[in-house]
Amino acid sequence: MRDEVISIDLADPVFTKTIRSRQNDKNGLRIVVYLKGNGQKVNLAGYSVKYEATNHLGQLIRDDAKIIDADNGAFEYTLSEEAVSMAGDWTAYFVLEKNDLERMTTPDIRISLKRDVREGNIKIENYISEFDKALENVEGYRKEIDDTNKKITDTNNKFVELTTLINAKDVQVPKITTESGGQTISVSDATKNILDEIAAKGAGMNTIYCATGVQNTIPSGKPWRGISYFNQNNIGFVIAKDSVGGFYTNYLNGNNGWTGWTNHVTKEDFVGWDFTVQGFKRTTDTDWIQMSINTANASNVEGRQVTRAKRSGDQVSVIGSLKNIKEGQVVFNVPTALRPAQQITDVVIIAGPPYSICEFNVETGGNVKIYNITTDKTIHFSINYLV
């Protein structure tokens, strides 16, 4: 870094010295200024110092300068990257500011920046000019362009070949509707057989419309729309949906002919029907679960079925035989999945003679309690409730 030491007197209207540097010599020149006023040192305490400069293009630079000795009026400024960004003459000065209430400037200083030869000039490198490099790039681009043009030509040739094949009908083009979106098979003539019309189309996929009264139509006799697919001329199927929601299929099985229309029902078709269903099981269903008896309040009867419970759908069954029952105490607890949404109370016959009845309660928390019974009595029960 080069230092340029100058003395500026605020009382002099003109500063005649020219400071010279080079374009792009960032942080390469430090200007050290000793400021005076009428020959006396200027005390810079409380001031901030700025560097301002402009050129003939109207570009403006404003940077901070650094006070290095306030008592002796000394400060410095190192030309920044922006300050040396363009060659030519710059008119510069230093600004002294205090609390936005006071501002004064020095006389103009001429800053002359010589041109950096790298700006706008071509650098010779390994004896190959920038022009030669450009030619190399052009050759590379030319090869890429030639390759691209060849691909375009090949694609155009294939397109022409494909168009020729399509026009000659030598290629299959997937299309199952007319140009306007209509069906490819349409039969309204009652003298025609819809199945013959479908089979006559041969292999491929078609869309279909069939009016009422056409021969061999669907069992409902209603107009319908559908789709057919044949992978051979005499093997394929047809799907039909009629105007009232009926759904039908048919299948052409080679020389065996059509299998006949099959009506596929929906759940709406079963409204009002009653069914007996076997073999279905819900995820909430259980097998018989043996209940753990609270022996302090009751016990199973020897030789009889142990107390157990089972869930099937939304129904729970609890069966068993108990003796030594303490009235109103918890005799056992049913598992969570078997507990009722509200307390269940049922009447159970107490074995005799003499015979009487007691109250069998299943609470929402699963506790089972029995009322209106004494410990010398035995009960046999089969309780059913919904959950």
C-alpha positions in Angstrom: 0.0 0.0 0.0 1.2 3.5 -0.9 0.7 6.5 1.4 0.0 10.0 0.1 0.4 12.6 2.9 -1.2 16.0 2.3 -1.9 19.1 4.3 -5.2 21.0 3.6 -6.1 24.4 5.0 -9.8 25.1 5.1 -9.1 28.8 4.5 -7.6 28.1 1.1 -10.2 28.0 -1.7 -8.0 25.8 -4.0 -6.0 22.7 -3.4 -3.6 22.4 -6.4 -2.0 19.0 -5.9 -3.3 16.1 -8.0 -3.3 12.7 -6.4 -2.7 9.9 -8.9 -3.5 6.2 -8.7 -4.6 3.3 -11.0 -8.0 1.9 -11.9 -8.9 -1.2 -9.8 -6.0 -0.6 -7.3 -8.4 -1.2 -4.4 -6.9 -0.6 -1.0 -3.7 0.4 -2.8 -3.6 4.1 -1.8 -4.0 5.6 1.6 -4.4 9.4 1.8 -3.2 10.9 5.2 -4.6 14.4 5.7 -3.5 17.0 8.3 -6.3 19.6 8.4 -5.7 23.2 9.3 -7.7 26.4 9.5 -5.8 29.6 8.8 -2.6 27.7 9.5 -3.8 26.4 12.9 -4.5 22.7 13.6 -8.2 21.8 13.5 -9.5 19.9 16.5 -11.6 17.0 15.1 -13.2 15.9 18.5 -16.9 15.2 18.0 -16.6 15.2 14.2 -17.0 12.4 11.7 -15.1 12.6 8.4 -16.5 11.4 5.0 -14.9 11.1 1.6 -17.0 12.2 -1.3 -16.1 12.0 -5.0 -17.8 12.2 -8.4 -16.7 11.9 -12.0 -17.9 13.3 -15.3 -20.5 10.5 -15.7 -22.1 11.6 -12.5 -21.1 8.6 -10.4 -20.9 9.3 -6.7 -18.7 7.8 -4.0 -19.3 8.4 -0.3 -17.1 6.5 2.2 -16.0 6.8 5.8 -12.6 8.3 6.6 -10.8 7.4 9.9 -9.7 10.0 12.4 -6.2 9.0 13.6 -5.3 12.1 15.8 -8.3 14.4 16.6 -6.2 16.9 18.5 -3.8 17.5 15.6 -6.5 17.3 12.9 -5.2 14.1 11.3 -7.3 11.5 9.5 -6.8 9.0 6.8 -8.8 7.4 3.9 -7.9 4.3 1.9 -9.4 4.4 -1.6 -12.1 1.6 -1.7 -13.0 -0.7 -4.6 -15.8 1.6 -5.6 -13.5 4.7 -5.5 -11.1 3.2 -8.1 -13.8 1.4 -10.2 -13.5 3.7 -13.2 -10.5 5.4 -14.9 -10.5 9.2 -15.4 -10.5 12.3 -13.3 -12.5 12.4 -10.1 -13.4 15.6 -8.1 -13.1 14.7 -4.4 -13.2 16.5 -1.1 -13.6 15.5 2.6 -16.6 16.4 4.7 -16.6 17.2 8.4 -20.0 16.5 10.1 -21.1 16.9 13.7 -24.5 15.7 15.0 -26.3 16.5 11.8 -26.1 20.2 12.9 -22.8 21.2 11.4 -21.2 20.3 8.0 -18.1 21.8 6.3 -16.0 20.6 3.4 -12.4 20.9 2.2 -11.4 22.4 -1.1 -11.7 20.1 -4.1 -9.0 17.5 -4.6 -8.3 16.1 -8.1 -8.0 12.4 -8.1 -6.6 11.0 -11.4 -7.0 7.3 -12.1 -5.1 5.8 -15.0 -6.7 3.0 -16.9 -6.2 -0.6 -16.0 -5.0 -2.3 -19.2 -7.1 -5.4 -18.3 -10.2 -3.4 -18.8 -11.5 -3.9 -22.3 -8.3 -5.6 -23.6 -7.7 -9.2 -24.6 -5.1 -11.1 -22.5 -2.7 -13.3 -24.5 -2.5 -16.7 -23.0 -0.3 -19.6 -24.3 -0.1 -17.8 -27.7 -3.8 -18.5 -28.4 -5.9 -15.4 -28.9 -9.4 -15.0 -27.6 -10.5 -15.1 -31.2 -9.0 -18.6 -31.6 -10.8 -19.7 -28.4 -14.0 -18.3 -29.8 -13.5 -20.3 -33.0 -13.0 -23.4 -30.9 -16.3 -22.7 -29.1 -18.0 -22.1 -32.4 -16.8 -25.4 -33.8 -18.2 -27.1 -30.7 -21.5 -25.4 -31.0 -21.6 -26.2 -34.8 -21.2 -29.9 -34.0 -24.0 -29.8 -31.4 -26.2 -27.9 -33.9 -25.4 -30.5 -36.7 -26.2 -33.4 -34.3 -29.5 -31.7 -33.3 -30.4 -31.1 -37.0 -29.7 -34.8 -37.7 -32.0 -35.8 -34.9 -34.7 -33.5 -36.2 -34.3 -34.9 -39.7 -34.5 -38.5 -38.4 -37.6 -37.6 -36.4 -39.3 -36.0 -39.3 -38.5 -39.1 -41.5 -40.1 -41.4 -38.9 -43.1 -39.1 -38.6 -43.6 -39.2 -42.4 -43.2 -43.0 -42.4 -45.7 -43.3 -39.5 -48.2 -41.0 -41.3 -47.9 -43.1 -44.4 -48.6 -46.3 -42.5 -51.6 -44.7 -40.7 -53.1 -43.5 -44.0 -52.6 -47.0 -45.5 -54.2 -48.5 -42.4 -51.1 -50.6 -41.8 -50.7 -49.6 -38.2 -53.1 -49.8 -35.2 -54.0 -46.5 -33.8 -55.8 -46.8 -30.4 -59.2 -45.1 -30.9 -62.5 -46.3 -29.4 -64.7 -43.4 -30.3 -65.6 -41.4 -33.4 -64.0 -38.0 -34.0 -66.9 -36.3 -32.2 -66.7 -38.7 -29.2 -69.5 -41.0 -30.4 -69.7 -44.8 -30.2 -68.0 -47.0 -32.8 -70.9 -49.5 -32.8 -74.5 -48.1 -32.9 -77.5 -50.3 -33.5 -81.1 -49.1 -33.6 -82.5 -51.4 -36.3 -84.8 -54.0 -34.6 -83.9 -56.5 -37.4 -80.3 -56.6 -36.4 -78.6 -58.7 -33.8 -76.4 -56.7 -31.4 -74.1 -59.6 -30.6 -73.5 -60.2 -34.3 -72.7 -56.5 -34.8 -70.2 -56.6 -31.9 -68.5 -59.8 -33.2 -68.3 -58.4 -36.7 -65.9 -55.7 -35.5 -63.3 -58.4 -34.7 -60.3 -57.9 -32.5 -59.9 -54.6 -30.7 -61.9 -52.3 -28.4 -65.1 -50.5 -29.2 -67.8 -48.3 -27.6 -71.4 -49.4 -28.1 -74.9 -47.9 -28.2 -77.9 -50.3 -28.5 -81.5 -49.1 -28.8 -84.7 -50.8 -27.5 -86.0 -53.7 -29.6 -82.7 -54.8 -31.1 -82.3 -58.6 -31.2 -80.3 -60.4 -28.5 -80.1 -57.3 -26.4 -79.9 -57.3 -22.6 -82.7 -58.9 -20.5 -84.1 -55.6 -19.3 -84.8 -54.6 -23.0 -83.8 -51.0 -22.1 -81.4 -48.9 -24.3 -77.8 -49.3 -23.2 -74.3 -48.1 -23.7 -71.2 -50.2 -23.2 -67.7 -51.4 -24.2 -66.4 -54.5 -25.9 -62.9 -56.0 -26.0 -61.8 -58.8 -28.3 -58.2 -60.1 -28.3 -59.2 -62.5 -31.1 -61.9 -62.2 -33.7 -64.1 -64.7 -31.9 -63.0 -64.3 -28.3 -63.9 -61.4 -26.1 -66.4 -59.8 -23.8 -68.9 -56.9 -23.6 -70.0 -54.7 -20.7 -73.4 -53.0 -20.8 -75.1 -50.4 -18.6 -78.7 -49.7 -19.3 -80.8 -46.5 -18.9 -82.3 -47.6 -15.6 -79.0 -48.6 -13.9 -78.9 -52.3 -14.8 -75.4 -53.8 -15.3 -74.8 -56.7 -17.6 -71.9 -58.7 -19.2 -71.6 -61.3 -22.0 -68.7 -63.4 -23.3 -68.0 -64.8 -26.7 -66.0 -68.1 -26.2 -64.8 -68.9 -29.6 -66.7 -71.7 -31.4 -68.8 -72.3 -28.3 -70.6 -69.0 -29.0 -71.9 -66.4 -26.5 -72.3 -67.5 -22.9 -75.4 -65.3 -22.4 -76.1 -62.1 -20.6 -75.3 -62.0 -16.9 -77.1 -59.5 -14.7 -74.8 -58.1 -12.0 -76.8 -56.9 -9.0 -76.0 -54.0 -6.7 -76.8 -53.5 -3.0 -79.8 -51.4 -3.9 -81.3 -54.5 -5.5 -81.5 -56.1 -2.1 -83.5 -53.4 -0.3 -86.4 -55.1 1.5 -84.9 -58.6 1.2 -84.2 -60.9 4.2 -81.1 -63.0 4.2 -79.7 -65.9 6.3 -75.9 -65.5 6.2 -73.4 -68.0 7.5 -69.6 -67.9 7.7 -69.2 -64.1 8.3 -67.3 -62.9 11.3 -66.6 -59.4 12.5 -63.3 -58.3 13.9 -65.0 -57.7 17.3 -66.4 -61.2 17.5 -64.9 -63.5 20.2 -64.9 -67.2 21.1 -66.2 -68.2 24.6 -64.1 -66.5 27.3 -64.1 -68.0 30.8 -64.9 -65.4 33.4 -62.6 -65.1 36.4 -64.9 -65.5 39.5 -64.3 -63.4 42.6 -64.2 -66.4 45.0 -64.7 -64.1 48.0 -68.2 -63.3 46.7 -69.2 -66.5 44.7 -68.0 -69.7 43.1 -68.8 -72.0 40.1 -71.0 -75.0 40.7 -69.1 -78.3 40.4 -70.2 -80.5 37.5 -72.0 -77.6 35.7 -70.7 -75.3 33.0 -68.2 -72.7 34.1 -69.2 -69.1 33.8 -68.2 -67.7 30.4 -69.1 -65.0 27.9 -69.0 -64.5 24.1 -69.6 -61.7 21.6 -71.2 -62.3 18.1 -71.7 -59.1 16.2 -73.5 -56.7 18.5 -74.8 -59.4 20.8 -73.1 -60.7 24.0 -74.1 -63.9 25.7 -73.2 -64.7 29.4 -73.9 -68.2 30.7 -72.9 -70.1 33.8 -73.9 -71.5 37.3 -73.0 -69.8 40.6 -73.3 -70.6 44.3 -72.3 -69.0 47.6 -73.3 -65.6 46.2 -72.9 -62.5 48.3 -75.7 -60.1 47.5 -74.7 -56.8 45.8 -71.0 -57.7 45.6 -68.9 -58.0 42.4 -68.9 -61.7 41.4 -67.0 -61.3 38.1 -66.2 -58.7 35.5 -66.8 -59.0 31.7 -64.0 -57.8 29.3 -64.1 -54.3 27.8 -65.4 -55.4 24.3 -68.3 -57.2 25.9 -69.5 -54.4 28.2 -72.9 -52.8 27.6 -73.4 -49.1 26.8 -75.8 -48.8 29.8 -76.5 -51.1 32.8 -78.3 -54.3 32.0 -80.7 -55.8 34.5 -82.3 -59.3 34.0 -84.3 -61.7 36.1 -82.8 -65.1 36.9 -84.6 -68.1 38.6 -83.1 -69.3 41.8 -82.8 -73.1 42.0 -85.2 -74.7 44.5 -87.3 -75.9 45.8 -88.6 -73.5 46.7 -88.0 -71.5 43.5 -87.7 -67.8 43.5 -86.1 -65.0 41.4 -83.1 -62.7 41.8 -81.8 -59.6 39.9 -78.8 -60.1 37.6 -77.0 -56.8 36.8 -74.2 -56.1 34.3 -72.8 -52.6 34.8 -71.2 -50.4 32.1 -67.8 -50.9 33.7 -68.2 -54.7 33.3 -69.0 -55.6 37.0 -71.6 -58.2 37.5 -73.7 -58.0 40.8 -76.6 -60.1 41.9 -79.4 -58.8 44.2 -82.3 -60.5 46.2 -80.4 -63.7 46.9 -78.9 -65.4 49.9 -75.6 -67.3 50.1 -77.2 -70.7 50.4 -78.8 -70.4 47.0 -77.6 -71.5 43.5 -78.5 -69.9 40.1 -78.2 -71.1 36.5 -78.3 -68.3 34.0 -78.1 -67.4 30.3 -78.1 -63.6 29.8 -78.1 -61.9 26.4 -77.7 -58.2 25.7 -76.6 -55.8 22.9 -73.5 -53.6 22.9 
